[in-house]
Amino acid sequence: MRFPASLATLIITVAISVGVASAQNDAAQSAPIAIAHVTLINPATSAVEHDATVIIEGDHIGTVLIGAMVKMPGNTRLIDGHGKFLIPGLWDMHVHSAFGDWFPGGREIILPLFVANGVTGVRDMGGDLPVLLDWRKQIAAGKIPGPRMIVSGPMLDAVLPSGKLRFPSSIAVTTPDSARAAVDQLQLQGSDFIKVQSVIFHDAYLAAAAEAHKQNLPFVGHVPDKVRITEAVSAGQKSIEHLMGSFEGCSSEEQKFIDGQGNTKLLLSTTDQKKCAALLALLAKTQTWQCPTLAWQRGGTFLDQRDLAHDPLGKYVPAYWRDVTWKRFYDEMIPELQKDPLALRKEYFARNLKMVADMHHAGVPFLAGTDTAPGIYILPGFSLHDELANFVESGFTPMEALQTATSNPAKFFGTESTQGSIAKGKLADLVLLDADPLTDIHNTRKISAVIAAGHLYDRPALDALLKSAESAAHSATPAN
C-alpha cells in the first residue's frame, strides 16, 4: 500500500524554513548553492561518488556532476566540500512534537533541535492536530525553523480501568462504530494517516483498520495488547512500532500474552524457532515495515541504570519536562521494570538487537525512529543518531543504517522520485558531514551544514539554533 497521491504531493510541497532570524536575507537564500569536490553518499543506490559537485537551485537539486565543474552564476554561494561527505537529509519516523500539555515550549525547542541535527523530516505519530498543522504552515511560510512534518493527529485507543486515556493526543474508541467515526473525523480534519495505541479493543482495531483503508489513509502504530501480530499484518497495518507483537508472535505461549498473563521471562524462554521463522517470512512477504525505536527501547529497559541528572543534553530539557512529564512516566515505569532482574533485562535488549538482525536478514524493511520526546531523555534530533548506531550494532552496515533514515522513508511514503537520494530534480534536503559515516556511523553527528528545501544552515547558523533551543528550555513554562 502506498501513500495516497494527495499525501505524496503534500510531502513534496511542504517547504522548510531553516533561516534563523537575521542569519540570511532573502536575496542570499534565493542564490544558487554549490557544494564542490565533495564525496557524495547515495543510500538509495548504495553508491559513493568522489569529487562530486552538487548545485542547488531554489528548493531542488539542479545539477550533480562527478569530477567536473561548470560555470556558475556570480551570486552562487560556493561551499568547499574537500574532505567532506554529503548525505540526504535524515528522517525521524517516530516522534511526538505537540503532545497535550506534556512538552511546553515544543515549537521553540523540539523543531529547531531536529534541524540542528540534520533531521529534515519527521513522521509525527500522535499529537495535537491543529497545533501540528499550524506549525507546518509556519514552517512552510518561513516563519519558524522546523522539519517536514507528516502527522497522524490524535491516536486511537481505549480508556484504562481508571476511565482515563493513558496518553494525551488520543481519541477514546470503545466500539467498531466509534472507531470508524474517529477515522472519518481525522480524515476530515486533515490527518495524513491513522495511528493506533495499545489498549484499543480487538473489534474496534479491526474496524479502524478497515475504515482507514476505505478512506485511503495509511494505518500504522502499535500491535494492540489483544491483537496478534499476524492479525495486524492481515489487517494491512503498514508499519509496526517498537517491535510490538514480534516476541509474542514467536512464542509458543502467545495466547498467554493475549490474555494478559505473560512476563519477560516467559517471553524469552518460549521462543518457537519454526514459528518465528514463519512470522519473519510473513513480515518480509507483506513488506510490513518495522520502526523498532531501539534508542528508547534501550533507554527504557535500563532506565534505573542511567545517570539522568548529569545527561550532557540536559541543557535542552525544560524543568517541566524533567520534573513533571518525565517524572510521572518514570514513576509509573520503575516498579514494573524492576520486577525483572538486571541480567534478564540485558538479555531482553540483546534479543531486541537480534530480532532486528533476524528480520533484516529475512528481508523485512526498516525505518529509523526514536519516540522523542515522550521517551525519557530521548532528545529530538540527537537520538536519531543514536538510533543509526543501534542499527549498526544489530548488524546493519553503515550504508544500510543510513537507508533507514533516508531512502527507506521515501519508499514508505511512495516519494522516491523526489526524495531520499541526491540527484537532479530531487528536493534539496541534504546534510554535509565533516567525516565519513561509512567508516563510523557516529560520524553522522559531525555536521558541517544542513540544507533543507534549498535553504542553507552553515555551522554558525546550526549553533545559533542550538543556542536558541537552550535558551527556550530555560524559559519554557506549561503556559507555552
C-alpha positions in Angstrom: 0.0 0.0 0.0 1.4 3.4 -1.0 0.5 6.8 0.5 -2.3 8.5 -1.5 -1.3 10.9 -4.2 -2.6 13.8 -2.1 -0.2 13.0 0.7 2.7 12.4 -1.7 2.0 15.9 -3.1 1.9 17.3 0.5 5.3 15.7 1.3 6.8 17.1 -1.8 5.5 20.6 -1.5 5.7 21.4 2.2 8.7 23.7 2.5 11.1 24.0 5.4 12.4 27.3 6.7 15.9 26.9 8.0 16.6 30.5 8.5 17.4 31.8 11.9 16.2 35.4 12.2 18.9 37.7 10.8 21.0 34.7 9.7 20.4 35.2 6.0 18.4 37.7 3.9 16.0 36.7 1.2 18.5 37.5 -1.6 21.1 35.2 -0.1 18.6 32.4 0.3 17.5 32.7 -3.3 21.0 32.5 -4.7 22.2 29.1 -6.0 24.3 27.0 -3.7 27.2 24.8 -5.0 28.9 22.2 -2.9 32.1 21.4 -4.8 34.6 18.5 -4.6 32.5 16.6 -2.0 32.1 12.8 -1.5 28.5 12.0 -2.3 26.8 9.1 -0.5 23.6 7.9 -2.0 21.9 5.3 0.3 19.2 4.7 -2.3 21.6 3.0 -4.6 24.5 2.4 -2.1 26.6 4.5 -4.4 29.6 6.6 -3.3 30.9 9.2 -5.7 34.1 11.1 -5.1 34.8 14.7 -6.3 31.2 15.5 -6.8 29.6 18.9 -7.3 26.0 19.4 -6.3 24.3 22.6 -7.4 21.1 23.6 -5.6 18.6 25.9 -7.4 15.7 27.1 -5.3 14.4 24.1 -3.2 15.6 21.4 -5.6 18.9 19.9 -6.7 19.7 21.5 -10.1 22.8 19.6 -11.1 25.0 16.8 -9.9 28.4 16.5 -11.6 31.2 14.0 -10.9 34.7 15.1 -11.5 33.7 18.2 -13.5 32.8 21.8 -12.9 30.6 24.2 -14.8 30.5 27.9 -14.9 28.1 29.1 -12.2 26.3 32.5 -11.8 28.3 35.1 -9.9 26.0 35.1 -7.0 26.4 31.4 -6.3 27.3 30.5 -2.8 30.2 28.1 -3.1 30.9 25.6 -0.4 34.3 23.8 -0.4 33.5 20.1 0.0 37.1 18.8 0.1 37.3 16.1 2.8 33.5 16.3 3.5 30.6 13.9 2.8 27.1 14.7 1.6 24.1 12.5 2.5 20.4 13.0 2.1 18.5 14.8 4.8 17.5 12.5 7.7 14.0 11.5 8.8 12.9 10.5 12.3 9.9 8.3 11.6 8.5 8.1 15.1 8.2 11.4 17.0 5.6 13.3 19.2 6.1 17.0 18.8 2.9 18.5 20.2 1.6 16.1 22.9 -1.0 17.7 25.0 0.5 19.6 27.9 3.4 17.2 28.3 6.1 19.3 26.4 5.6 23.0 26.8 7.9 25.0 24.6 8.0 22.4 21.9 7.8 24.7 19.0 10.9 26.6 20.2 12.8 23.5 21.3 11.8 20.4 19.5 11.5 21.8 16.0 14.9 23.6 16.0 16.7 20.6 17.5 15.6 18.5 14.6 17.0 20.8 12.0 20.2 21.4 14.1 20.8 17.6 13.9 20.2 17.2 10.2 16.7 15.8 10.7 14.8 17.5 7.8 11.7 15.3 8.0 9.6 13.7 10.8 6.6 11.4 11.0 4.6 12.6 14.0 2.9 9.5 15.5 0.4 11.2 17.8 -0.1 14.8 18.5 -2.5 17.8 18.7 -3.6 18.1 15.1 -4.5 21.9 15.0 -1.1 22.7 16.6 0.8 20.5 14.2 -1.0 21.8 11.1 -0.4 25.4 12.2 3.3 24.6 12.8 3.5 23.1 9.4 2.1 26.2 7.8 4.5 28.4 9.7 7.5 26.2 8.6 6.3 26.4 5.0 6.0 30.2 5.2 9.5 30.5 6.6 8.3 31.9 9.9 9.8 29.2 12.2 12.5 26.6 11.6 11.4 23.0 11.5 11.3 19.8 9.5 8.8 18.5 7.0 6.0 17.0 9.1 3.7 14.1 8.2 1.2 13.8 11.0 -1.4 11.5 12.4 -3.1 13.8 14.8 -4.6 12.0 17.9 -4.0 8.3 18.4 -6.9 5.8 18.6 -7.0 4.0 22.0 -9.4 2.7 24.7 -9.6 4.1 28.2 -7.8 2.5 31.2 -9.7 0.9 34.1 -9.5 4.4 35.7 -11.7 5.7 32.9 -8.9 7.9 31.5 -6.8 7.7 28.4 -3.1 6.8 29.1 -1.7 9.4 26.8 -2.7 12.9 25.7 -3.4 13.5 22.0 -5.7 10.4 21.9 -9.3 9.6 21.0 -11.2 7.1 23.0 -12.8 4.4 20.9 -14.8 1.6 22.6 -16.8 0.0 19.7 -16.4 -0.6 16.0 -18.8 2.2 15.3 -16.8 4.7 17.4 -13.6 3.5 15.7 -15.0 4.1 12.3 -16.3 7.5 13.3 -12.9 8.5 14.7 -11.1 7.6 11.5 -13.7 9.6 9.5 -13.3 12.6 11.8 -9.5 12.5 11.5 -9.7 12.3 7.7 -11.9 15.3 7.6 -9.6 17.2 9.9 -6.5 16.6 7.7 -4.7 13.7 9.3 -2.2 12.1 7.0 -2.5 8.6 8.5 -4.1 6.7 11.4 -2.1 5.7 14.4 -3.4 3.0 16.9 -2.3 2.6 20.5 -2.1 -0.5 22.8 -5.3 -0.9 24.7 -7.8 -0.4 21.8 -10.2 -3.4 21.7 -9.8 -6.1 19.1 -13.0 -5.5 17.2 -12.5 -1.7 17.3 -9.0 -2.2 16.0 -10.2 -4.2 13.0 -13.0 -1.7 12.3 -10.5 1.2 12.4 -8.1 -0.6 10.0 -10.9 -1.3 7.5 -12.2 2.3 7.7 -8.7 3.7 7.3 -8.2 1.7 4.1 -11.6 2.8 2.9 -10.5 6.4 3.4 -7.2 5.8 1.7 -5.3 6.6 5.0 -2.3 4.5 5.9 -2.8 2.5 9.1 0.2 2.3 11.5 1.2 2.0 15.1 1.2 -0.5 17.9 0.1 -4.1 17.8 -2.6 -3.8 20.5 -2.5 -6.0 23.6 -5.4 -8.1 22.4 -4.3 -8.5 18.8 -1.8 -11.0 17.4 0.9 -9.6 15.1 -0.4 -11.9 12.3 -3.8 -10.3 12.6 -2.2 -6.9 12.3 -0.5 -8.0 9.1 -3.8 -9.4 7.8 -5.5 -6.1 8.7 -3.0 -4.2 6.4 -1.1 -2.4 9.1 1.7 -0.6 7.2 4.2 -0.1 10.0 4.7 -1.7 13.4 6.4 0.3 16.1 8.7 -0.8 18.9 8.9 -4.5 17.6 5.5 -4.9 19.2 3.9 -8.4 18.9 7.1 -9.9 17.4 8.4 -11.7 20.5 4.8 -12.8 21.4 4.3 -14.0 17.8 7.5 -16.1 18.1 6.4 -17.6 21.4 4.8 -21.0 21.9 2.7 -19.3 24.6 1.4 -16.4 22.6 -2.2 -16.9 23.9 -1.0 -16.2 27.4 0.2 -12.8 26.3 -3.0 -12.1 24.6 -4.8 -13.0 27.8 -2.5 -10.6 29.8 -0.7 -13.4 31.6 2.8 -13.0 30.2 6.1 -11.7 31.5 9.6 -11.1 30.3 11.0 -14.4 31.4 8.2 -16.3 29.6 8.7 -14.1 26.6 12.3 -15.1 26.3 12.1 -18.7 27.3 9.3 -19.9 25.0 10.6 -18.9 21.6 9.5 -21.4 18.9 12.1 -21.1 16.1 9.9 -22.6 13.4 7.0 -20.3 14.3 9.4 -17.3 14.4 10.8 -18.1 11.0 7.3 -18.3 9.6 6.4 -14.9 11.2 9.5 -13.2 9.8 8.8 -14.7 6.3 5.3 -13.2 6.5 6.5 -9.8 7.5 9.0 -9.8 4.6 6.5 -11.1 2.1 4.0 -8.4 3.0 6.7 -5.7 3.5 5.3 -4.8 6.8 7.7 -2.0 7.9 9.3 -2.1 11.3 10.2 1.0 13.3 11.9 -0.5 16.4 12.8 2.7 18.3 15.8 1.0 19.8 17.1 4.3 21.3 14.0 4.3 23.6 14.0 0.5 24.0 17.5 0.7 25.4 16.7 3.8 27.4 13.6 2.4 28.9 15.0 -1.1 29.6 17.8 0.4 31.6 16.0 3.5 33.0 17.2 2.9 36.5 20.8 2.5 35.4 21.1 5.8 33.7 22.6 9.0 35.3 19.9 11.3 34.1 20.9 14.1 36.4 24.1 14.5 34.5 23.0 14.0 31.0 25.0 16.4 28.8 21.9 17.2 26.8 20.0 18.2 29.8 20.6 21.9 28.9 17.9 21.4 26.2 15.4 20.0 28.7 12.8 22.3 30.3 12.2 21.8 34.0 8.6 20.9 33.4 9.6 18.0 31.0 12.1 16.7 33.6 10.2 17.3 36.9 6.6 16.7 35.8 6.2 14.8 32.5 9.2 12.5 32.6 9.0 12.1 36.4 5.4 10.9 36.1 6.4 8.5 33.4 9.5 7.3 35.3 7.4 6.7 38.5 4.9 4.6 36.5 7.6 2.6 34.8 10.1 1.8 37.5 8.0 -0.6 39.7 7.2 -2.8 36.7 10.7 -2.5 35.3 12.4 -3.6 38.5 10.3 -6.8 38.7 12.9 -8.1 36.2 16.5 -8.5 37.4 19.1 -6.6 35.5 20.5 -9.7 33.9 17.2 -10.6 32.4 16.8 -7.1 31.1 20.2 -7.2 29.5 19.2 -10.4 27.8 15.9 -8.8 26.7 17.6 -5.9 25.0 20.2 -8.2 23.4 17.3 -10.2 22.0 15.8 -6.9 20.6 19.0 -6.4 18.7 19.0 -10.0 17.5 15.3 -9.7 16.4 16.2 -6.7 14.3 19.1 -8.5 12.8 17.0 -11.6 12.0 14.2 -9.5 10.5 16.7 -7.6 8.4 18.3 -10.9 7.2 14.8 -12.1 6.3 14.1 -9.1 4.1 11.8 -7.1 6.5 12.0 -3.3 5.8 13.1 -0.9 8.5 12.6 2.8 9.4 14.6 4.8 11.9 12.5 6.3 14.7 13.2 7.4 18.3 9.9 8.1 20.2 11.1 11.6 21.1 10.1 13.5 23.2 8.0 11.2 25.4 10.9 8.8 25.7 12.8 10.0 28.8 15.9 11.9 27.8 15.3 10.8 24.2 16.2 14.2 22.7 14.9 15.5 19.4 17.5 15.1 16.6 20.3 13.9 18.9 18.6 10.5 19.5 18.2 9.8 15.8 21.9 9.5 15.5 21.8 7.0 18.5 19.2 5.0 16.5 21.5 4.8 13.5 24.3 3.5 15.7 21.8 0.9 17.2 21.1 -0.4 13.7 24.8 -0.9 13.1 25.2 -2.6 16.5 22.4 -5.0 15.4 24.3 -5.9 12.3 23.4 -3.4 9.6 26.2 -1.9 7.6 26.5 1.9 8.0 25.0 2.3 4.5 22.0 0.1 5.5 21.6 2.2 8.6 21.6 5.4 6.6 18.9 3.9 4.4 16.5 3.6 7.4 16.5 7.4 7.7 16.8 8.5 4.1 15.8 6.3 1.2 13.5 3.9 3.2 11.2 6.7 4.4 10.9 7.8 0.7 9.9 4.2 -0.2 7.5 4.1 2.7 5.8 7.4 1.6 6.0 6.4 -2.1 8.0 9.6 -3.0 11.3 8.0 -4.2 11.0 10.2 -7.4 11.5 13.4 -5.3 13.1 12.4 -2.0 15.6 10.2 -0.2 18.5 10.5 -2.6 20.9 13.0 -4.2 20.1 13.5 -7.9 19.0 16.2 -10.3 15.4 17.3 -9.7 15.2 15.9 -6.1 14.3 18.0 -3.2 17.3 19.8 -1.7 17.3 18.2 1.7 21.0 17.4 2.5 23.4 17.1 5.3 27.1 17.9 4.9 29.4 15.9 7.2 33.0 16.5 8.3 33.8 12.8 8.4 32.8 9.6 6.7 29.7 7.9 8.1 30.5 4.7 6.2 33.7 4.1 8.3 32.0 5.1 11.5 28.3 5.7 11.8 28.8 8.0 14.7 30.2 10.5 12.1 26.6 11.4 11.2 26.9 13.7 14.3 29.8 15.7 12.8 27.6 18.1 10.8 29.2 20.9 8.9 25.9 22.2 7.3 22.3 21.4 6.7 20.4 22.3 3.5 16.6 21.9 3.8 14.3 22.7 0.9 17.2 24.6 -0.6 17.9 26.8 2.5 21.3 26.7 3.9 22.3 26.4 7.5 26.1 26.6 7.9 27.8 25.7 11.1 27.3 29.1 12.8 23.6 29.0 11.9 23.3 25.5 13.4 25.0 26.6 16.5 22.6 29.5 16.7 19.7 27.1 16.6 21.1 25.0 19.4 21.7 28.1 21.5 18.1 29.3 20.8 16.7 25.9 21.9 18.8 26.0 25.0 17.5 29.5 25.9 13.9 28.4 25.3 14.4 25.4 27.5 15.4 27.6 30.4 12.2 29.8 30.0 9.6 27.2 28.9 6.5 27.0 31.1 3.3 25.0 30.9 1.6 28.1 29.6 3.7 27.9 26.4 
